[in-house]
Amino acid sequence: MNEISLRDVGKMLAQARHQARCDVGIDGRLVATMDEAETVRAVATELFDEPIAGYKIGATSPEAQKIMGCTEPFYAPIFASAILPSGCEYATPEGFLGVEGEFAFVLSEDLPAHKAPFGTDDIASAVASCHAALELLARRSAGPGIPSLFLAIADMGLNAANILADPAPDWRDADLAATEVRAFVDGVADNSGWGRNAMDGPLNALAWLAAKLAGEGDYLRAGQTILTGTCLGVIAAQKGSLVEVDFGWLGRVDVRLA
């Protein structure tokens, strides 16, 4: 990069996130490799200046990977101010892309590297609660649709907000992978999917993230919230719409887009 440094791009993304807007100065040519994407994301995280409250995992299905142009999942931090309760009203920012239905977990204990390898039983024992969740997507770079893979990763994985229902009772007795997930916009069926769409089950996605962070010298911490990837297609809702996703036994989660 000649005129704009990677730190400049990270600063632009952090400022655009604070202001809920797109920055016309940011485009895919500024972030052209995975190393650059991770560097910019780290700068944006530092300058956004909020504690990391957890992580979102993206591209956890072959369909999502095809859309993003990747062959494995990716992750990005989420912040406490972006975790909201079901039933809330959310002011959609500039660059809003849509809504996804996901399983979310809140951890009860740390998952440091010395506990690896992480099986799903190990992962489940570290979970305090399981929630029906929505991830609201937005880009901080100017342009239509979903940006390039590297720019999306730099831009906090396009995460804008995360809506969590109350903890699901008796979730450990359920087959999360076999759970049907159905979306509705203003009461009209939109699209549907299954828990298995997230890496053959959301606990597998959580195990992937634990291993990924451990391999990078970091780890998941007690109290963090993890969104494990969409179970259905992107819900292309508009301002004014009520978006609901039904997880069957897990319950419903909803948000009003303002």
HELIX and SHEET records of a PDB file:
HELIX    1   1 LEU A    6  HIS A   18  1                                  13    
HELIX    2   2 GLY A   28  LEU A   30  5                                   3    
HELIX    3   3 MET A   34  PHE A   48  1                                  15    
HELIX    4   4 PRO A   62  MET A   68  1                                   7    
HELIX    5   5 ALA A   80  ALA A   82  5                                   3    
HELIX    6   6 ALA A  113  LYS A  115  5                                   3    
HELIX    7   7 THR A  120  SER A  125  1                                   6    
HELIX    8   8 LEU A  149  ALA A  154  1                                   6    
HELIX    9   9 MET A  156  LEU A  158  5                                   3    
HELIX   10  10 TRP A  171  ASP A  173  5                                   3    
HELIX   11  11 GLY A  195  ASN A  197  5                                   3    
HELIX   12  12 PRO A  202  GLY A  215  1                                  14    
HELIX   13  13 GLY A  248  LEU A  250  5                                   3    
SHEET    1   A 7 PHE A  74  PHE A  79  0                                        
SHEET    2   A 7 ILE A  52  GLY A  58 -1                                        
SHEET    3   A 7 THR A 225  THR A 230  1                                        
SHEET    4   A 7 PHE A  96  LEU A 107 -1                                        
SHEET    5   A 7 VAL A 127  ALA A 138 -1                                        
SHEET    6   A 7 ASN A 159  LEU A 164 -1                                        
SHEET    7   A 7 ILE A  83  PRO A  85  1                                        
SHEET    1   B 5 CYS A  88  TYR A  90  0                                        
SHEET    2   B 5 ARG A 252  LEU A 257  1                                        
SHEET    3   B 5 LEU A 242  ASP A 246 -1                                        
SHEET    4   B 5 GLU A 180  VAL A 185 -1                                        
SHEET    5   B 5 VAL A 188  TRP A 194 -1                                        
END                                                                             
